[in-house]
């Protein structure tokens, strides 16, 4: 895009792992100049995570500049304070009290720059739990999301860092609202987003359902569905296809295509509430129909008659997905070993065009010299700070 919406906005990012970097990468993708502050000399510990977390740093830190500071030294803190003076937004997701100990809490930062928008991403909003440490998986159990995801007696976390990502995106919403308000009154503000309340926002649909029906929601694997057909079926070649017949139009299209007028006129299946009530009687008919076709044929048919469907896919299947790759939206992101992988970008388009990849995830301290030079630090002073390990 020629001009991104947040161009001209400068963000200092004091974050790690997923929640904070998610907020930073959304702001960066939208055009903000996001400067990631990592601890000197080794950089963000997220760089060294293993297992399923091996890709965290690569994915959540594109389009950012990077500088390494030792904020436990007077020189490192002085640099951070210099940067704050011309910054629009500070974002952080450290444990409660950490930024205060580093001299970068809300009170200190606001005193340096009264126009600063300060986002603190925490486990909890202010309240009796706010002192606790929190993790994505912890709050999934605390809010009932894990209970709702797994089968009865087997609570299960969701298959992605959904709460970390949700909390980061909620932080973006707060930042953008605060920037809009600052346009009106010129004042900086402290914004807080959280894991626990973000996860409660996700499960509130089940709370509302209980309030409406008087019955607690059972785990999703045994839920009482709102639609007659909304599940996977085995195809002729043994592969599974999820089919969602969620409207009367869907049902008419299905019956007409497969030449089943008897099902279309059966009084048990006339309307969606009828089909939901008589799901156990309906399912065998659909099972029999689906089993006569291979999955490729069924996908083509479902597409033609406009019925929602999906094969059971894995994340590996997405690298070459034609929809994700359309219009160059997949980004070639640099991996730790120097190779590149195609990964999805921000799921937003402006006039049909999506924000893209402008910068690869920074190497540790990659932009330290240029950022400090812009603040007025001489090459000799930067070299001196590097010798004392106040910067990298």
N, C-alpha and C positions, 0 to 999 in steps of 0.2 A: 504494500500500500504506500502511496506517495506520502500521505500524512496520517499518522496514527493518533488516536484520540487523546492519549496522555503525553504526547510529546511536550517537553518543557517542564514536566514534573520530575523532580529529583527525589529518589527514595534511598535511604540508608537501611540496609537489611542486616539485622543481627539475629540470624536464625540458624536452625539445623534440622536435620531429618526430613519431615514431610510437611507438617502443618504450616510453619513459617515460610519455607521455600515455595510452597504452593501459592501463597499470597503474593510473594515476590515475583514468581514467574508469570502470574496473570497480569500484574501491573507492568512487568517488563514487556510481555507480548503486546500489551496495549499501547506501548510506546514510551513508558516512563524510563528514565535513566536510573536503573536500579544498581546500586553499588553494594555488593555483598561483602560484609566485614567478617573475615575469618580470623581465628586465633593464630598469632605467630608463635612458633615458626612452622608448625606442621599443617595448618589449615583445618577446615571443618572435618570433624571425625566421621561425618556421613560419607566422605570420600572412601573410607576404608571398611564400610559395612560389607558383609558377605551374605551368601544365601539369597533369599528372595529380595533382600534390600540392596543387592549389588548395583542396581541401576538407579537408585534414588537420586544420587547427586547429578548424574548425567541428565536425567529427565526433568528435574525440577529447578535447574539452575541455568538454562539457556537464556540468551539475550540479556545477560547481566555482566557488569564489570566486577572485578574482584581485587580486594586489597587485604593483606594480612597484617593485623595489629595485635600487639600484646597489651590488652586493656588493663592488665594488672600493673603496668608500669606508668609512671607519670607522663612519659613522652607519648606512649600509645593513647592514653586518655586525652592528652592535649590535641593530638591529631583528630581524634573523634569529635572533640568539641569544635575544632576549626571547621570540620566538615558540616557539623550541625547548623552552623550559622547561615548557610546558604541552601539548606535542605527543606523540602516541602513536607516530607513524610518520613517518619522512623517506624520500622516494624521490628518486633522482637517476639520470640517464643521461648525464652529461657524460663527456668523455674521461678516461682514467686520470690521476689526480693533480690534476684541476681543482678538485674540492671541497676538497682539502687546501690548495691555494693560496689559496682564498677563506676559509680558517679554518672550514670546515664539513665537514671529513672526519670519518671515524668516530671517531677518538680525541678530537677536539675536541667533537664532538656528544655522545658518550657521557659525557664529563666534565661537560657542562652538564646532561644528563638521562640518568642511568643506566638508566632504564626505557624508553628510546627504542628502537624497532625501526628499524633503518637498512638500507634496501634500496639496494644499488648495482647498477644494470643496465648491464652492460658488453658488450664484444664477445666476451670470453673469460673463463672461470673461471680461477683461479690456475693458472699453468703457463707453459711457454715462449713462448706467444703473447700473454700477457696485456698486454704493452706496446703491442701493435699497435692501430691504429684499425680499426674494422670497420663494415661496412654490411650491410644485409639481402642485397643481391645478391652481395656478396663472399662471404659465408659459404654462400650457395646453391651457388656454384662450388666452394668449399673442401670441402664435405661430399658433393658428388655429386648434390645435388638438381637443379641445372641440367642435369647430364648425364642424369639420369633423366627429366626433363620434356620435353626436346626430342628430335627424331629423331636417329638416329646421325650424329655429326659436327656437330650443330647444337645445342649446349647452350642452354637457354632458361630464364630465370628464371620462377618461377611468376607468375600474373597478378594477384597481390595482395601486399601487404607481409606475407606469411604468417609470416616469421621474426621481424620486429619485433613483430608482434602476439603470436606465440607466446612470445617472450621476456618481453613485458610481462605476459602471463597467468601464466607461470611465476613471475614476481615476485610476483604477487598470492597465489599458492599459498604461496610462502615467507613472505610477510608474515602471512598468516592462521595458518600453522603457528606462527610465532614469537609471535604474539599469544596463541595458545592455550597455548604453553609459558610465556609470561610470567604467565598466570593462575595457573600452578602455582608458579613460583619467584620471580616479581616482577622478573626480570632482563631487561634489554634485550639485543638481539643484532644483529649485522651479518649480513645476508642478501645473497647475490649471485646474480643470474640473468644469463644471457648469450645472445647471438645464436648463437654457434658451437655450443655444446652443445645449445641448443634445436633447431637445425637437424639436428644429428646424431641427436637423439631422433626427429625426423620420418623420417629415412632409415634408422633402425635396423631397420625391417621388412625392408628389402632386404639389410642385413647378415646378419640372421637367416636370410633365405632362402638366401643364399649358403652360410652355415655348414651349413644343413640339407641342401642339395643338392650342395654342392661346385662349384657353377657360379655365376659372377658374374651378377648381375641385369642384363639388357639394358635400354636405355631404354624407358620405358613405351609409346611408340608402336609398338614391335615386341615387346613382352613376350609371353611364353608365358602365355596367360590361364588362370585357374583354372576358367572356366566356358565352356560352348559358345557361348552367345550373350550378348555383353556389349559392344555397340557401336552405332553409328548406322546407320540404314537409310533409304533414300530412299522417300518416300511417293508416292502418285499425283500429287499436285500439286507434287512436286519438293522439298518441305521435308524436313528430316532429323528423325528421331525416334530417340533412344537407347532401346534395350530391353535389360533385364538379366534373362535367364532363368537364375537362379542355383540353382534347386532342382528336384528331380523333380516336386514339386507344380506349380511354374510350368510345366514342360514339359507335364504332363498337361493343365493348364488351357488352354494355348495350342493344343495339338493338337485337343482336344475342341471348343473354340469354333470353330476354323477348319475343322472336319470333316476332319481328316487322321489317321485311325486308322493309315494306313500308316506315317507317321512315328513314331507312338507305339509301334508294334510292331517297327520296324526295329532289328535287333540292334546297329547302329552307334550308336544314340542312346538306348539304354535307360536309362542312368544318367548322372549329371553327368560322371564321369570319361570315360565313353564319348563323350559329346558334345564334351568338351574335346579329346580325342584326335583326333576326326574332325571338327573344326571346319570345315575346308575343304570337306568334303562336305556339312555341315549348312547352312552359310551360304547357298548358292544357294536352298534351299527357303524359308528365312525371307525372303530378299530378294524372292522371287517373290510370297509371300503379302502382305507389307507393301506392295508396289508397287500392289496392287489397291485400296487405300483412301486417302482423303485423310487429312491429319494429324488433323483434328478428330475424325473417326470413330474413328481408331486410338487416340487419347487416351482417348476414352470407353470403348472396348473394354478397353484395358489396365487402366483403373481398375476396371471391372466385374469382370474376372477376376483382379484383384489381382496383376498383374505390374508390377514397377518399370519406370518409363518417364520420359522427359522430352524435350520439344522442345529444340532448341539455342537457348538464350536469351542475352540480354545483360543487363548491369546495369540498363540503361534499363527493361527489362521488369519490374523489381522494384518500382518506385514504386507501381504499382496491383495488385500481387500480392495475391490475396484472403487467402492464408494469412498473409503478413506483416502485412496490415492488420487481421486478426481481433482483436477485443477491444481495439482502439485501441493495438496494440503499436507501430505506426509513430509516430515522434515528429516534430513540426513544429519542426525545428531552424533557427535563424537563420543565414543566409548572410552573407558579408562585405558584400553590397550592401543588406542589410536585409530581403531577401525570406526566405521560409521554404520548406524542403524536407522532405518526409517521408522519414525515414531509420530503419533498423532499430535497435531498442534492444538491451539485453543479452539474449542468448538463454537466459534462465533464467526459470522461473516458481516462485513460492512459493504453494502451495495454489491453483494455477491463475492466479495474478495475477503479472504481470511488473513489475519496477521501471520507473518511467517517467521522464519529463522533469520535473525540479523547477526547474532553472535553465538559462537559455541560456548558451552559451559566454561568458565574461566579456569585456567590453571591456578594453583595456589599462588597468590601474590602477583598474578599476571599484569595487573594494571596499577600496581602500587606506585611505580615511578611517575606515570602520567598523572595520576590523581593527586599525588603530593606536589608535583610540579605546578599543577593548576592552582593549588592552594598557596603557592609562593615559596615552597621549600626548594632550596638550591640542591644541585646534584651532590655537593659535598655534605650537606646536612642529611640528605637521604642516605648516603653511604655510611655516615656516622650512625644513623638510626638502625641501619641494617647490621652494623658491627655489634651494636649493643642488643640486637635481636628484638628491638621494639617494633620492627616491621620486618616483613619478608618481601 
